[in-house]
Amino acid sequence: MTTLKKGDKAPDFSGIDQDGKAHKLSDYKGKKVVLFFYPKANTPGCTSEACDLRDNYERFVDNNYELIGVSGDNQKAQGKFRDKYELPFSLLADENKDVIHAFGVWGPKKFMGREYEGIHRTTFIINEEGIIDEVIEKVKTKEHASQILK
């Protein structure tokens, strides 16, 4: 789906999180960033993925990773999702889909025989210099942390 690949410079995104705080990739220079895109807050797969990352959060911190989730949900929905599941990382409310389009994860999808446009669940691992180290397009929602921290 995305045309971005390992070795590409990651787009210097800018987005607002569940609390109205701005985040830019350049804010994280010197840290590794796990930027994970998910279709919709509070849905089963997205909840499994976020909770798996939450349960392994200390492992990410110990390895100098910053986690940032992105979906097209609004700030209120992202805040409820974070609070309900006690997520220790920021969730960008990308309602205008600027970050989603910059990373090329929006496109046609199929579900139960119906075609529609939506977010393709994709994770980008970005190194300390802003270069993409890995793109995970086949996300295993219940084992995503081990896919990243292999």
Secondary structure, 3 states (H helix, E strand, C coil): CCCCCCCCECCCCEEEECCCCEEEHHHHCCCEEEEEECCCCCCHHHHHHHHHHHHCHHHHHHCCEEEEEEECCCHHHHHHHHHHHCCCCEEEECCCCHHHHHCCCEEEEEECCEEEEEECCEEEEECCCCEEEEEECCCCHHHHHHHHCC
